[in-house]
Amino acid sequence: MPSLRSSKIEDSSHQLCFPFDQFGIDIPYEKIQIFQNAVEDHIKARPREWIGMSGFRAFGISVDLGYIEYKIVCQVRIGGFCFF
C-alpha cells in the first residue's frame, strides 16, 4: 500500500483516523476499489489495533493537477497509532 498522510481525533472512547491518498484522474475506479479492499483487509487483520473502517470516499478533485483525493475514516483503539 502507498504511504498515507493522516490526521487523528481523540475522545474518551476511541480515536478516529483520517488517512488519505491521491490517485490520478486516469486511474480506473476498479483500481480504487482494489485499494479500498486492501485497506479493509489490513484493518480486519489487525483487530488489536483497529476497531473498524467507517468510510471511504472521494474528498477532493483537482482537475488542473490531475488527481482525486480519497479520505478513509477508521477507528483505532486507544493507544494505537494511525499509520498504514
Residue, then its C-alpha position, 0 to 999 in steps of 0.5 A: m500500500p502507498s504511504l498515507r498522510s493522516s490526521k487523528i481525533e481523540d475522545s474518551s472512547h476511541q480515536l478516529c483516523f483520517p488517512f488519505d491518498q491521491f490517485g490520478i484522474d486516469i486511474p480506473y475506479e476498479k483500481i480504487q476499489i482494489f485499494q479500498n479492499a486492501v485497506e479493509d483487509h489490513i484493518k480486519a487483520r489487525p483487530r488489536e489495533w483497529i476497531g473498524m473502517s467507517g468510510f471511504r470516499a472521494f474528498g477532493i478533485s483537482v482537475d488542473l493537477g490531475y488527481i482525486e483525493y480519497k479520505i478513509v475514516c477508521q477507528v483505532r483503539i486507544g493507544g494505537f497509532c494511525f499509520f498504514 
